[in-house]
Amino acid sequence: MNRRLLALAAFALATSARAETIAIVDARLMTMAAAGEIERGTILIRDGCIVAIGPAVTVPAGTKVIDGRGGTVTPGFLQADSTLGAVEVSQVPASTDRATHSAAISAGFDLSLGLNPDSILLPVSRLAGITHAVATPLYDDRAGRDLQFAGQAAVIDLAQGPAMITRPRAAMVLEMGEGGAERAGGARAAAIVALKAALADVRHFASHRADYDRGKGRPQKLSRIDLEALIPVAEGRMPLIVKVDRASDIREIIALAREEKLRVILDGAEEGWRVATDIAAAGLPVIVDPLANLPRSFSELGATMENAARLHAAGVTVIIKTGSGTAHRARELRYGAGNAVAYGLPHDVAVAAITINPARVFGVADRVGSLEAGRLADLVLWNGDPLEPLSQPQAIFVEGAEKPLTARPLELRDRYLPRAP
């Protein structure tokens, strides 16, 4: 059977699965929506969408019933700042598409165009309850490359289907602080000046395209590809993920976001707790790693595992990531959320930080991130507390399709386990 026929067969199977009517009954439902937590309820799924949810839902005859007694249903988790789909084996360059070293492409690097829906890392992460991820580009810091932007991130699903892009060009990625200073010539001030100059160039280009095309526009450092890609950022339509840690650097970014009218998402912010009230007043969401508590640089001297809890207490919208954003450790997301709870973050807030919060911030909350009628069936049935390491998924749905509870490491385990005589 050729590849086209295999793809058609897979599509037919997925379509038939979505056409089924399914009910998860007798489960604790963490809806992350207006209904709050339902201690004992039912979710009815038809054609891949949630059609009813609550404590008293009628289950039609002929429905496939999944017993959720003693279990908990959550929306599928969303791992922010990941390279899932863009890397297979880190030490094999041909299997990594997470960065570009082109001198002409930085902001224009669109990670959504080269992702691998067949990556064996996807089912491993899916078994940890992750149904979506924000695939974010990294920097390839080769000699002579001083371009500021890493490129454009995309929201992807982990269904392992050909259409894995949920939202392309969901955000632009920029590193400031120490990393940004190094690319700008070794000084933080130079990085800020360069960023302001780039935004001014982008706005001038947007209003003088005809002059640019005739070769009469003012000189531009950025390529046309990068200028075009940055127009939504400069106009406040595309969020800018800014990787920054030091408290003083965060204050500079807050001021710059206000001055340039940018939609900024802070990423890292390991000293964020020190300026939490400023972040909250500016309305900036923060992506944090709850396990980051070691000062790997002078920008992180104030790192603490209480960062997420302190930010939340100040009124900041918190998004949790783990594993330093790597694809191979994406599966640790719920462990990180559990550690944040151990250090003061309320349990329901920790679940929101890996479901509805990132869904809202990255513009996909109309599809996923919560359990409510009209949303896609994107959810996980757990046999216990989802943030408890020993809990395991009993059923996983990704954008309406139920997925198998298997992955290559488990298949290899089963293949080579000693067989009983």
N, C-alpha and C positions, 0 to 999 in steps of 0.2 A: 504493500500500500504506500503510495507516495505521500509526501509531506502535506500537500493540499488536502488529500482525502482524510488524513489524520486530523488536520485542523478542523475540517468540516464535521468529522465524527465527534471531536471534543466539544465543538460548539453545540451540536445536537444534544449531547448528553447534558451539558450545562443548562440548555434551554428547557429540557424536560424536567430537570431537577427544580428549576425555578417555578415551573408550572404546578408543582405539587402543593397541596395544602398541608401545613404542619402546625402542630400545637405543642408548645413546651408548657407543661402543667405542674402546678404544686411547687413552684420555685420561688425563692426570694428574688425580687426584681429590683436592681439598682438602676433606675431609669435615666438618671442624669437629666431629667426634664421636670416639668411642673408637677407631675404626679409624685415626685420624690421616690422614696423607697417603699415598695409594696412587699409586705412580709410573706404573703402566700398568694401568688397570682398566676395568670396564664398569659402567654403571648401567642397570638394566632398569626401565622405567616401564610400569605397566598401570593403566588406569582412573584416570589422574591421580596415582597414588601410586608411590613407589619401592618395588619389591617385592624387588629384589636389588641388591647393590653389592659389588664386590670385584675381585680380580685374575683370578678364574676363574669367571665367571658364564656359564652356558649360555644362549644366545640361541635362543628357540624359532623354528620355521619360521613364515614369514609376518610376522615382526617388521619394522617400519620401522627401518632401521639408519642412524645418524648417525655418520660417521667423525670421531673426535676426535683422530686422530693428530697429535701436535705441539701439541695444545691443552691447556687446563686447564679443569676444571669446578669451579665454586664454588657454594655456596648463593647464592640471590639476595640482593642487598645490602638493608639496611634503613637508610634515612636518618632519623635521630632529629631531633626538633625542627625540623619543616618546616611550611610552609603549603600543601603540595601538595593539590590538590583544593578549596582554600578561596580561591584567587585566580586570576584570569586575567590582567588588565591592572591593575597596581597603581594607575595614575592614573585608572582608571575605577571610581568607587565602587560602581556597580551590579554589577560583576563580582567584588567582593571580599566574602567572608563570614568573614573571619579574626578579627573583633573585634566587640564590642557596646559601644555607649555608653549602654545602658539603666542608669538609676540603681537599678533593682531587681534586676538580674541580673548576677552576677559569677561566683561558683563554679558556679552553675547553668547557665551557658552551655555547652551540649553541642555541640561542633564537629561531631560525627558526623552530626548531623541535617540539615545543609545543604550537604554536599559534592557536587562535580560530577564524576561518573565519566567524563564526556566531555571533560574539560579537555585542551587540546592540549599542556599541559606534561607530562602523564603519559607518553606515548610517548617524548618527548625524554629524560626521566629514565630510562625503562626501557632505552633504548639504552645507558645508562651502567651497566647491570647492576642498577639499583634496581628491585626487585619489590615492596617494601613501604616504608611510611613511617609515622612517628609524626606525625600532623597535630596541631599544637599551636596553640591560640588565642593571639592577641596582645592587648595592651592598647590601648584607644582612649582616650587621655589627653585628653579634652575638659575644658573648664573645669568645675570643681565635682565631677568624678568622683574620689572618693577610695577606692573599693572596692579591697580588696587583691588579689583573685584574678582571673586572666585567664579561667579556665574549665577545661573538661575536654578532654583530648587523646584521640585515637583512633588505633589502628593500622589502616591501610588498605592494600589491595593496589592495584597499578597495572595490573590486567588490563583496565580500562575496561569492566567489566561492571556491571549494576545493583546487585549485592550487593558493594560495594567495602569494606565495613566488616569487617575481620577481628576486631577487638576494640574495641567501643565503651567509652567511659569508662575508658580504660586508665590514666589518671593525671590529677591536678589540677595546674594550673600557677600558680606564685606567683613573683613577683619580689621579692627582698629587696635588701640593699645600697643603692646610691644610688637606684635606682628605687623600691624599697619605702619608703625614707625620705621621698622626695618625696610619695608618696601619703599617708603617715601624718603629714604636717605638717612635714617637713623634717629629721627626726632618725631615725637608725637605731634608737635605743632605743625610740622611739615605735612603729616598725613591729613590733618584737619584742613589745612590750607589747600592741599591738593584735591580733597573731596569737594570743597566749596567751589574750586575752579572747575572741576569736572561737571558739577551740577549746573553751573553758569553756562558752560559750553553746550550742555545738553539742551538747556532751555533756548539758547540762541539758535542751535541747529534746528530745533522743532519749529521755530517760527521763520526760519530762513532756508528751508530745504532747497528751494529753487536756486538760490545763490550758490549753495553748496554744490549742487549738481552742475552748475556752470563754471565751477572752479573759482568763484568770486567771493565765497564766504571767508570768514576769518580763519586763521590757522587753528586746527584742532589736534590735540594730542591723541585723542581716542579715535579708533577706526569708526567707519560708518556703522558697522555691525554693532559695536558697543554703544554708540550714540543712540541708535534706534532702540536698543534693549533697555536703555536707562530712561527713556521718556516716561514710561508709566511710574517709575520711581520718583522722578523729579516732579511729576504731577500729583503725587500722593495716592496713586491708584494701586501700585504694587508695594507691598511691605518690604522693608529692608532689614534683613537679619544682620545685626551687628554683633560680631564676636568681640567681647570686651569683658575685663574682669576687675580692674582696679577701680576703687570708689571714685577717685578724681576723674578717671577716664569716662566713667558712666555719667558723671555730671556734665562733662563736655558734650557727650552724645545727646543728652537730654536737651541741652541748650541748642545744639545744632539742629535737632529734630524740630524744635519749636521755631527756630529762625527760618529753616528751609521748608517747613510744613511737610515733613516726611513722616511716613507711617513706619515707625521703628519697632522691631522686636529685639530685645536684648538676649544674647545667647552666652551662656557661661555665668557672667555676673557673679563671680565667686565672692566678691566683697559687696554684693548688692544689698545685703542686710544693713550695711552702714549708711546707705542712702535710700533706704526703702520708702521713706515718706516722700522723697523727691520723685522716685519712680512712680509711686502710686498717684501723685498729683499730676504727673505728665500722662498718665493712662497707658504706660508702656507695659505690655506683657513680657514675661521673662522665662526663658528656657534654662532650667537648672539641672545639674547632676547632683542628686542628694548625697552621693558618696564622695564628692570632692571635698576633702578636708586637709589635704597636704599642700603646703606652699611650694609648687613646682617652679615658681618664679617670684620676683619682687612684686608682681602685680597681684599675687594671690596670698599675701601674708595673712589676710583676714579670713581665709577660707574656713568654713565650719559646716558641719552636717546639720546645723539648725537653720541654714540659710533659707530653705524653702518655707519653713514654719514662720520665720520672722518676716519674710516678704509677704506671705499670706496675711499675717496679723496686721500688717500695715495697709492692706487693701490691694495688693498687687495680684494680678492674674498670673498664676504659676502654671507652667508646663514642665513636666518632668521628662528628662532623657537619662539614659545610662550608657555605660560602656564607652564614654568619650565619643559618642556618635558613630562608632564603628559597626559595620554590618555583622561581624562575627560575635559581637556581644550584645546585639540588640535584644536577644531573648531575656536579658537581665532586667528589662524595664520594670516589671512588677516587683522585683526584689528591691529595686531602688525606691519605688513608691512606698513599699513596706518599711524601708529604713527611714524614709521621711516621716512616716507615722510614728516610728519609734523615737524620733527626735522632735516631736511636737506638732506635726501637721495633722489636722483632723482626718480620719479615715475617708470620709466621703469626699473631702477636698482632694486627697491623694488620688482617688479614682477619677475625679473630674479632671485632674491634671494630666491624665493619660487617655482621656476620652473626649469629653465635650469641650474642654478648654482649647486643646490644639485644633479640634474640628472648627471651632468658631474663628480662631485667630487665622487659620489658613483657608478659610472660605469654603468648607465642605460640610458645615453643620446642617445644611438642608438635606443631606444624604445620609450621613453617618454621625456617630458620636453620642447618640441618645437613643433610648427605647421609647418610641411613641408612634402612633398610627400615622402612616404616610411616609415614614422613613424606610430605607432599605433594611432588610434583615441582615444586619451586620453586628453579630453578637457572639457571645461565648457562654456556654453553660459550664459552670465549675462545680466540682463535688465538695467545695468548701469555700472558705474566704479566699477571694481571688488574689489577695496580697500575701497569703500564707504560702511559703515555698513548697510545702507538701501537697497543696491543692493541685488538681489536674483537670484539664478540660474534658468534658464528656460529650460536647457537641460544639462545632465551630461553623459559623456561617459568615461568608465574606460576600458582601453586596448581593445577598439573596441566595447564594449557592452554598449548600452544606459541603464541607471539605473533609477529606479523610484525616483520621487522627494518626498520621504516620509521617515519617521523614527518613531521609537516607541513613542517618546514624542509627535509627531504630531498626531499619531493615538490615543493616550490616550486623547489628547486635544479634538479631534473630537468626541470621544466616550462619553465624559462626558460634552460636551457643552450643555447648555440648548437648547432644541428644540423649534422652533417657534410653537405656538398653531395652 
